[in-house]
Amino acid sequence: MSPPPQGVPALSVVETGLTPPDKSGRRFPTVTVLNSGKVHALFTKSTIRIVGSGFEQP
């Protein structure tokens, strides 16, 4: 068995947006990311901050 790849995860945001309103009118943020690194990247080790129209959520 070969050893696991070595390297550093490299997440970058490709696209952001909002879902269409659900049945109750709520919309949710969407984030598409690309990992150009050679190893898995864990979202638990990432930070996403959502800001817009007087709203901010770390």
MMTF fields as JSON, N, C-alpha, C and O atoms, coordinates in Angstrom:
{
  "mmtfVersion": "1.0.0",
  "mmtfProducer": "UNKNOWN",
  "numBonds": 231,
  "numAtoms": 232,
  "numGroups": 58,
  "numChains": 1,
  "numModels": 1,
  "chainsPerModel": [1],
  "groupsPerChain": [58],
  "chainIdList": ["A"],
  "bondAtomList": [4, 2, 8, 6, 12, 10, 16, 14, 20, 18, 24, 22, 28, 26, 32, 30, 36, 34, 40, 38, 44, 42, 48, 46, 52, 50, 56, 54, 60, 58, 64, 62, 68, 66, 72, 70, 76, 74, 80, 78, 84, 82, 88, 86, 92, 90, 96, 94, 100, 98, 104, 102, 108, 106, 112, 110, 116, 114, 120, 118, 124, 122, 128, 126, 132, 130, 136, 134, 140, 138, 144, 142, 148, 146, 152, 150, 156, 154, 160, 158, 164, 162, 168, 166, 172, 170, 176, 174, 180, 178, 184, 182, 188, 186, 192, 190, 196, 194, 200, 198, 204, 202, 208, 206, 212, 210, 216, 214, 220, 218, 224, 222, 228, 226],
  "bondOrderList": [1, 1, 1, 1, 1, 1, 1, 1, 1, 1, 1, 1, 1, 1, 1, 1, 1, 1, 1, 1, 1, 1, 1, 1, 1, 1, 1, 1, 1, 1, 1, 1, 1, 1, 1, 1, 1, 1, 1, 1, 1, 1, 1, 1, 1, 1, 1, 1, 1, 1, 1, 1, 1, 1, 1, 1, 1],
  "groupList": [{"groupName": "MET", "atomNameList": ["N", "CA", "C", "O"], "elementList": ["N", "C", "C", "O"], "formalChargeList": [0, 0, 0, 0], "bondAtomList": [1, 0, 2, 1, 3, 2], "bondOrderList": [1, 1, 2], "singleLetterCode": "M", "chemCompType": "L-PEPTIDE LINKING"}, {"groupName": "SER", "atomNameList": ["N", "CA", "C", "O"], "elementList": ["N", "C", "C", "O"], "formalChargeList": [0, 0, 0, 0], "bondAtomList": [1, 0, 2, 1, 3, 2], "bondOrderList": [1, 1, 2], "singleLetterCode": "S", "chemCompType": "L-PEPTIDE LINKING"}, {"groupName": "PRO", "atomNameList": ["N", "CA", "C", "O"], "elementList": ["N", "C", "C", "O"], "formalChargeList": [0, 0, 0, 0], "bondAtomList": [1, 0, 2, 1, 3, 2], "bondOrderList": [1, 1, 2], "singleLetterCode": "P", "chemCompType": "L-PEPTIDE LINKING"}, {"groupName": "GLN", "atomNameList": ["N", "CA", "C", "O"], "elementList": ["N", "C", "C", "O"], "formalChargeList": [0, 0, 0, 0], "bondAtomList": [1, 0, 2, 1, 3, 2], "bondOrderList": [1, 1, 2], "singleLetterCode": "Q", "chemCompType": "L-PEPTIDE LINKING"}, {"groupName": "GLY", "atomNameList": ["N", "CA", "C", "O"], "elementList": ["N", "C", "C", "O"], "formalChargeList": [0, 0, 0, 0], "bondAtomList": [1, 0, 2, 1, 3, 2], "bondOrderList": [1, 1, 2], "singleLetterCode": "G", "chemCompType": "PEPTIDE LINKING"}, {"groupName": "VAL", "atomNameList": ["N", "CA", "C", "O"], "elementList": ["N", "C", "C", "O"], "formalChargeList": [0, 0, 0, 0], "bondAtomList": [1, 0, 2, 1, 3, 2], "bondOrderList": [1, 1, 2], "singleLetterCode": "V", "chemCompType": "L-PEPTIDE LINKING"}, {"groupName": "ALA", "atomNameList": ["N", "CA", "C", "O"], "elementList": ["N", "C", "C", "O"], "formalChargeList": [0, 0, 0, 0], "bondAtomList": [1, 0, 2, 1, 3, 2], "bondOrderList": [1, 1, 2], "singleLetterCode": "A", "chemCompType": "L-PEPTIDE LINKING"}, {"groupName": "LEU", "atomNameList": ["N", "CA", "C", "O"], "elementList": ["N", "C", "C", "O"], "formalChargeList": [0, 0, 0, 0], "bondAtomList": [1, 0, 2, 1, 3, 2], "bondOrderList": [1, 1, 2], "singleLetterCode": "L", "chemCompType": "L-PEPTIDE LINKING"}, {"groupName": "GLU", "atomNameList": ["N", "CA", "C", "O"], "elementList": ["N", "C", "C", "O"], "formalChargeList": [0, 0, 0, 0], "bondAtomList": [1, 0, 2, 1, 3, 2], "bondOrderList": [1, 1, 2], "singleLetterCode": "E", "chemCompType": "L-PEPTIDE LINKING"}, {"groupName": "THR", "atomNameList": ["N", "CA", "C", "O"], "elementList": ["N", "C", "C", "O"], "formalChargeList": [0, 0, 0, 0], "bondAtomList": [1, 0, 2, 1, 3, 2], "bondOrderList": [1, 1, 2], "singleLetterCode": "T", "chemCompType": "L-PEPTIDE LINKING"}, {"groupName": "ASP", "atomNameList": ["N", "CA", "C", "O"], "elementList": ["N", "C", "C", "O"], "formalChargeList": [0, 0, 0, 0], "bondAtomList": [1, 0, 2, 1, 3, 2], "bondOrderList": [1, 1, 2], "singleLetterCode": "D", "chemCompType": "L-PEPTIDE LINKING"}, {"groupName": "LYS", "atomNameList": ["N", "CA", "C", "O"], "elementList": ["N", "C", "C", "O"], "formalChargeList": [0, 0, 0, 0], "bondAtomList": [1, 0, 2, 1, 3, 2], "bondOrderList": [1, 1, 2], "singleLetterCode": "K", "chemCompType": "L-PEPTIDE LINKING"}, {"groupName": "ARG", "atomNameList": ["N", "CA", "C", "O"], "elementList": ["N", "C", "C", "O"], "formalChargeList": [0, 0, 0, 0], "bondAtomList": [1, 0, 2, 1, 3, 2], "bondOrderList": [1, 1, 2], "singleLetterCode": "R", "chemCompType": "L-PEPTIDE LINKING"}, {"groupName": "PHE", "atomNameList": ["N", "CA", "C", "O"], "elementList": ["N", "C", "C", "O"], "formalChargeList": [0, 0, 0, 0], "bondAtomList": [1, 0, 2, 1, 3, 2], "bondOrderList": [1, 1, 2], "singleLetterCode": "F", "chemCompType": "L-PEPTIDE LINKING"}, {"groupName": "ASN", "atomNameList": ["N", "CA", "C", "O"], "elementList": ["N", "C", "C", "O"], "formalChargeList": [0, 0, 0, 0], "bondAtomList": [1, 0, 2, 1, 3, 2], "bondOrderList": [1, 1, 2], "singleLetterCode": "N", "chemCompType": "L-PEPTIDE LINKING"}, {"groupName": "HIS", "atomNameList": ["N", "CA", "C", "O"], "elementList": ["N", "C", "C", "O"], "formalChargeList": [0, 0, 0, 0], "bondAtomList": [1, 0, 2, 1, 3, 2], "bondOrderList": [1, 1, 2], "singleLetterCode": "H", "chemCompType": "L-PEPTIDE LINKING"}, {"groupName": "ILE", "atomNameList": ["N", "CA", "C", "O"], "elementList": ["N", "C", "C", "O"], "formalChargeList": [0, 0, 0, 0], "bondAtomList": [1, 0, 2, 1, 3, 2], "bondOrderList": [1, 1, 2], "singleLetterCode": "I", "chemCompType": "L-PEPTIDE LINKING"}],
  "groupTypeList": [0, 1, 2, 2, 2, 3, 4, 5, 2, 6, 7, 1, 5, 5, 8, 9, 4, 7, 9, 2, 2, 10, 11, 1, 4, 12, 12, 13, 2, 9, 5, 9, 5, 7, 14, 1, 4, 11, 5, 15, 6, 7, 13, 9, 11, 1, 9, 16, 12, 16, 5, 4, 1, 4, 13, 8, 3, 2],
  "groupIdList": [1, 2, 3, 4, 5, 6, 7, 8, 9, 10, 11, 12, 13, 14, 15, 16, 17, 18, 19, 20, 21, 22, 23, 24, 25, 26, 27, 28, 29, 30, 31, 32, 33, 34, 35, 36, 37, 38, 39, 40, 41, 42, 43, 44, 45, 46, 47, 48, 49, 50, 51, 52, 53, 54, 55, 56, 57, 58],
  "secStructList": [7, 7, 7, 7, 7, 7, 1, 7, 7, 7, 3, 3, 3, 3, 3, 3, 3, 3, 7, 7, 7, 7, 6, 6, 1, 7, 7, 7, 3, 3, 3, 3, 3, 3, 3, 7, 1, 1, 1, 7, 7, 7, 4, 4, 4, 7, 7, 7, 7, 3, 3, 3, 6, 6, 3, 3, 3, 7],
  "xCoordList": [0.836, 0.0, 0.89, 1.877, 0.544, 1.356, 1.018, -0.087, 1.975, 1.724, 0.711, 0.562, 0.016, -0.949, -0.241, 0.926, -0.933, -0.324, 0.088, -0.561, 1.159, 1.632, 1.276, 1.232, 1.028, 0.73, -0.135, -0.362, -0.609, -1.432, -2.751, -2.742, -3.902, -5.165, -5.187, -4.632, -5.81, -5.867, -7.282, -7.581, -8.153, -9.536, -9.643, -9.046, -10.402, -10.71, -12.183, -12.734, -12.809, -14.224, -14.367, -13.713, -15.228, -15.471, -16.719, -16.744, -17.751, -19.019, -19.791, -19.703, -20.549, -21.453, -22.819, -22.935, -23.843, -25.182, -26.218, -25.889, -27.472, -28.602, -29.494, -29.635, -30.097, -31.067, -32.344, -32.577, -33.169, -34.498, -35.28, -34.99, -36.262, -37.043, -37.71, -38.218, -37.697, -38.406, -39.896, -40.324, -40.671, -42.125, -42.5, -43.559, -41.642, -41.931, -41.253, -41.309, -40.612, -39.978, -38.54, -37.926, -37.988, -36.602, -35.626, -35.87, -34.513, -33.428, -32.191, -32.031, -31.319, -30.12, -28.897, -28.975, -27.758, -26.546, -25.982, -26.117, -25.352, -24.64, -23.192, -22.923, -22.285, -20.865, -20.291, -20.416, -19.661, -18.979, -17.483, -16.996, -16.76, -15.322, -14.553, -15.083, -13.307, -12.395, -11.198, -10.645, -10.806, -9.595, -8.53, -8.541, -7.614, -6.556, -5.358, -4.372, -5.439, -4.37, -4.446, -5.407, -3.43, -3.365, -3.895, -3.863, -4.383, -4.907, -6.307, -6.705, -7.052, -8.401, -8.352, -7.413, -9.36, -9.505, -10.766, -11.808, -10.672, -11.814, -12.466, -11.795, -13.785, -14.492, -14.437, -14.538, -14.28, -14.193, -12.944, -12.858, -11.983, -10.777, -10.829, -9.81, -12.008, -12.199, -13.123, -13.843, -13.089, -13.989, -14.704, -14.074, -16.024, -16.819, -17.598, -18.263, -17.521, -18.246, -19.258, -18.907, -20.519, -21.604, -22.008, -22.345, -21.972, -22.292, -23.173, -22.931, -24.196, -25.015, -26.282, -26.903, -26.675, -27.933, -28.134, -29.203, -27.121, -27.231, -27.132, -27.389, -26.766, -26.667, -25.216, -24.526, -24.76, -23.406, -23.418, -23.932, -22.85, -22.795, -21.426, -21.056, -20.653, -19.335, -19.456, -18.444],
  "yCoordList": [-1.17, 0.0, 1.246, 1.306, 2.23, 3.444, 4.389, 4.347, 5.236, 6.181, 7.243, 7.492, 7.871, 8.912, 10.122, 10.366, 10.884, 12.086, 13.071, 13.177, 13.773, 14.798, 16.163, 16.336, 17.107, 18.45, 19.204, 18.775, 20.336, 21.226, 21.443, 21.721, 21.327, 21.629, 23.1, 23.949, 23.393, 24.768, 25.067, 24.95, 25.453, 25.761, 27.184, 28.107, 27.356, 28.692, 28.728, 27.74, 29.878, 30.047, 30.243, 31.104, 29.437, 29.518, 30.352, 31.158, 30.152, 30.845, 30.947, 30.064, 32.035, 32.194, 32.579, 33.09, 32.338, 32.699, 32.409, 32.148, 32.461, 32.163, 31.142, 31.141, 30.273, 29.329, 30.085, 31.168, 29.542, 30.121, 30.003, 29.125, 30.872, 30.782, 29.411, 28.851, 28.876, 27.619, 27.924, 29.06, 26.941, 27.122, 28.198, 28.815, 28.425, 29.461, 30.787, 31.725, 30.874, 32.116, 32.295, 33.318, 31.324, 31.437, 31.118, 30.248, 31.848, 31.593, 31.234, 31.667, 30.442, 29.984, 30.258, 30.174, 30.588, 30.841, 29.551, 28.476, 29.681, 28.562, 28.989, 30.139, 28.07, 28.333, 27.138, 26.0, 27.395, 26.346, 26.588, 27.684, 25.57, 25.714, 24.72, 23.692, 25.051, 24.192, 23.908, 24.819, 22.661, 22.288, 21.948, 20.861, 22.881, 22.639, 21.922, 21.654, 21.613, 20.863, 19.385, 18.931, 18.644, 17.209, 16.353, 15.125, 16.991, 16.256, 16.757, 17.84, 15.955, 16.35, 17.596, 17.79, 18.427, 19.601, 19.423, 19.021, 19.716, 19.575, 20.933, 21.901, 20.999, 22.256, 22.667, 23.853, 21.701, 22.053, 22.869, 23.501, 22.865, 23.669, 24.932, 25.598, 25.266, 26.442, 27.428, 27.075, 28.66, 29.689, 30.336, 30.755, 30.413, 31.1, 32.199, 31.944, 33.405, 34.539, 35.012, 35.276, 35.123, 35.532, 36.952, 37.227, 37.861, 39.264, 39.761, 39.436, 40.548, 41.156, 41.77, 41.213, 42.908, 43.589, 43.715, 43.388, 44.183, 44.376, 43.104, 43.124, 42.0, 40.712, 40.27, 40.39, 39.759, 39.197, 37.971, 38.014, 36.875, 35.622, 34.998, 34.679, 34.815, 34.181, 32.706, 32.025],
  "zCoordList": [0.0, 0.0, 0.0, 0.734, -0.817, -0.898, 0.261, 0.801, 0.635, 1.729, 1.295, 0.099, 2.241, 1.876, 1.284, 1.59, 0.44, -0.143, 0.95, 1.99, 0.693, 1.62, 1.046, -0.172, 1.897, 1.427, 2.407, 3.538, 1.943, 2.754, 2.033, 0.834, 2.723, 2.07, 1.66, 2.358, 0.559, 0.056, -0.421, -1.609, 0.509, 0.155, -0.373, 0.182, -1.439, -1.943, -2.331, -2.816, -2.111, -2.43, -3.933, -4.523, -4.547, -5.985, -6.261, -7.192, -5.446, -5.68, -4.369, -3.515, -4.219, -3.083, -3.618, -4.732, -2.834, -3.279, -2.213, -1.056, -2.622, -1.752, -2.424, -3.647, -1.63, -2.18, -2.521, -1.984, -3.393, -3.592, -2.28, -1.468, -2.067, -0.825, -0.684, -1.655, 0.557, 0.797, 1.001, 0.795, 1.396, 1.527, 2.539, 2.427, 3.519, 4.517, 4.187, 4.982, 3.021, 2.583, 3.031, 2.727, 3.745, 4.212, 3.088, 2.252, 3.091, 2.151, 2.952, 4.093, 2.351, 3.04, 2.173, 0.947, 2.803, 2.027, 1.444, 2.027, 0.29, -0.324, -0.564, -0.914, -0.376, -0.602, -1.346, -0.894, -2.488, -3.245, -3.105, -3.386, -2.671, -2.472, -3.333, -3.753, -3.581, -4.335, -3.443, -2.826, -3.377, -2.65, -3.685, -4.264, -3.913, -4.901, -4.284, -4.971, -2.996, -2.336, -2.683, -3.303, -2.279, -2.578, -1.435, -1.516, -0.367, 0.784, 1.11, 0.682, 1.876, 2.269, 3.142, 3.914, 3.013, 3.863, 4.7, 4.182, 5.972, 6.863, 7.089, 7.448, 6.876, 7.108, 8.576, 8.89, 9.476, 10.897, 11.193, 12.246, 10.291, 10.464, 9.614, 9.431, 9.092, 8.257, 8.957, 9.891, 8.491, 9.006, 7.831, 6.86, 7.929, 6.913, 7.618, 8.623, 7.104, 7.675, 6.654, 5.504, 7.067, 6.177, 6.551, 7.702, 5.559, 5.798, 4.667, 3.505, 4.994, 3.952, 4.497, 5.403, 3.96, 4.301, 5.809, 6.325, 6.505, 7.942, 8.758, 9.962, 8.13, 8.807, 8.799, 7.787, 9.926, 9.977, 10.871, 11.989, 10.375, 11.133, 10.929, 9.799, 12.023, 11.86, 11.555, 11.389]
}
